[in-house]
Amino acid sequence: MKKITIAIDGHSSCGKSTMAKDLARRVGYIYVDTGAMYRSVTLYALRHGLFREDGSIMTDELEQQLPQVHISFKVNQETGRPDTYLNGELVEQEIRSLEVSNHVSPIAALGFVREAMVAQQQQMGRGGGVVMDGRDIGTVVFPDAELKIFVTASAEVRAQRRYDELVQKGMPADYADILKNVQERDYIDSHREVSPLRQADDALLLDNSRMTIPEQNEWLLERFREAVEA
C-alpha cells in the first residue's frame, strides 16, 4: 500500500491534533504537531522576556536566538502519542496554557519563524507516511499532499472544548477569556500577511461542531482509505 502525505488544516481548538494523532496511530504513520512547534517558540519567547509590556515582540532578538530553539517529538509510552520537547525539556503541558495561546498567533505570523518551522516540517515529512496538522500545511508546507482536510467548528463550540480540556488538566480556565482568545486568533490567523489560514482548493471540508470524536475519526479514516486506493 502506497504511503501518502496527509495535511489537516483548520481553526484553533477544533480538534485537528486529536484527529491527526489518532489517525497516525491507527494507520502507522508519523504524526507532526506543527501547532506545538509554534507554541514552543512562543514559550521560549515568553521565558526569555522577548515580549514587551504592550505585547509586541522583540523580533530582532528572537530572530537572533531562533537557531538556539530546538523542537522535537518523542512518543509517550503511556499514551502512545508524541509529546513536545523544547531544547530537550518536556513542555507538552506548558505550551497548552492560556498565556501561550494568547501570544502564539503574532509569533506564528512572523515570516522568519514560519520559514524556519516550514523547513523543519518539510524535512520531517519527506517520503510520505506522515500526518501533519496546522494552519498552512495543505497550502504552503505540502501543497501536493494526496489528502487535505480543512477542519472547522463554531467559535463557541471550540471555546467550550478548550475550557473542558484545561479543566480536565487541572489548569486555570475562564470560558469568556477563552472564547475571546479563539475569536482573536481566528482573525489574526486569517488576516496575517504570511501564509494566512485558508482552505486549499482541493481540501475536503469537515465541520465537526456536532460530531463526537469517534464519529470524526471514522470519517477521517474513510477519507484516508479512499485516498490510498485512488
N, C-alpha and C positions, 0 to 999 in steps of 0.2 A: 504494500500500500504506500503510495507516494506521501511524502511529508510536506505539508503546506505551511504558510505563514498566516496567522490569524490576527487581525487588527481589530481591537474593540475600543471605540472612542465614545465620548458622551460627557454629559454634565457631571459636576461633582456630586458625590453621595448618592449615585443612582445604582450602586451595586456592581459596577464594572469589575472591580477587583475580585469580589466574591465569585462572580460568574467565571471570570478568566482563570482563577486558581482552580476552581472545581473542574472546569473543562480540561485544563492541562493535566490534572491528576488522573482524570478518567481515561484520557487518550494517550498518556505517557509523553506529553510534550513539556518543553521548558517554559516556565512562566516568568515574565519580567514585568514588575510593577513600576511603570515609568513615573507614576504619581509619587511613589515613595522616594524616587530619586530627586525630584524637585523639592519634596518635603524635607529631605535630608540636607540639601543645600540651604534651605530656609532655616533649619535647626542650627546648622553651622553658623549662618549669618547672625542669628539671634544670640547664640552663645559667645560670639566674638565681637559683639557690640557694633555690628555693621548696619544697624537701623538707627536713624536719627530720631529725636523725640517726636518729630512731626510724622514719622512713619516712612520717610523717604530712605532710600538705600544708598550707602556709600559705595557706588558702583565701581569706582577705580580700585578701591581696596579689595572688593570682592573679586574682581577680575584678576587682580594680582595673586590672591590667595587660592583661587579656584583649582589650580594644579595640585594643591595640597588636600583637596577634598576627594576622598576615595570611597566609593559606594559599592557594596557587594551584597549578594544574597546567599543565604545558607538555609537549607531545608531544616525545619524544626522537626525533630524525630517524633515528638508527641502529637503534633497536629498534621504532619505530612505536608505542610505548606512552607513556603520560603519566608524567612524573616530578613529584615533590612539591617545592614551594618554600616555605620559611618566611621571610617578610619579604624575599623576593627572592633568598634563598640556596638553592641546590640541596641538599636534605637526604635524598634518596631512600635513600642507604646508611646514614646516621646513624640514621634513625628505625627501621631494622630490627635494631638492635643488641639484645643480651640485656638491657642496662641499661634501655633504653626499654621493652622487653617486660615487665620486672619492675615497672615503675612505671605503665604505661598504664591498667590496669583501675581503680585508685582515681581517676585523673584523669577517666576516662570515666564514672564513677559520679556525678560532681558535677552537680547539677541545672543550675547556671548555665552550665557548659561544654556540656552536652548541648543546652540551649536555644539557645545561640549557634551551635553546629555544625548543629543541625537546621534552623534558619532559613536558614543558608547553603546547606545541601543542597537544601532545598525550592526555593530561588531557582534553583539550578543545574538542577534537574530539571523546571522548569515547561515545559509544552508537549510533553512526551514525547520519544521518541527518545533515552532515556538508560538506561544500565545502572549500577546503584548497588549496592555491597555493604557489609555491615556487620553490626550486631547487632540493629538495630531498624528496618530500612528498611521491611519489609512490615507491621510492627505500628504504627509511630509516624510515620515520615517520609512514606511513601507507602502508607497503608492501602488505597487504591483502585487500587494498581498492577495492571495487567492480567495480569502474570506474576510469581508469587512462588515462589522456590525456597529451601528450608532445607537447608543442606549440613552433613553431619557425617562423622566418621570416628573410629576408636578413638584414645584419647589417645596410645597407643604409636606408632601409625602417624603421627600428626600431629607428635609429637616427633622421629621419625626424619626426616621431611620437612624440618622446621625445621633440624635438625642438618646435613643434607646441603646445604641452601641456604646456611647460614653458612660451611661448609667450602668450598663452591664459590666463595664471595666472598672467601675468604682471611681470614675473621673468626674470632675465638676461639669454640670451641664445646665443650660438655660435655653428652653425652646425658642424664645423670641430672639435671643442673640444668635442662635444657630441659623434660624430662618433668614435673618438679616445677612449673615455671612454667606449663606447659599446664594441669595439673590445678588449680592455684590460680586461674588465670584463668577456667577453666570455672565454678568455684564462685562467684567474685566476680561474673562476668557474669550468671549465672543467678539470683543472690540479691540483687542491688542493688535499691534502692527505686525508682529512676528508670529506666524503660524496660528492664526485665530481658530477657535473651536468652530468647526462646521462639519456637516455631514458630507462625506465623499459622495460623488455622483453615483458610484456603484455600490454604496453601502446599504445594507438591509436595516430598516428602522425597527427598533424594539422599544415600545413604551411599556415599562413594567410596573406602572403605578398600581395596577390591581392584580399583579401576579405574585404568587408565592415563589420562594427561592427554588423549590423543586420544579415548579412549572417552567420557570425561565431557564433552568439548567437543561431540562428536557428539550425545550425549544432550541437552545443553542447547540445541543448535541445533534439534533436532527439536521440543522443547517451545516454542521461540520461534516456529517456523513454525506450530504448532498454535494458539498464542495469537493470532498475527497474522491467521490465517484464520478465527478464531472469530467 
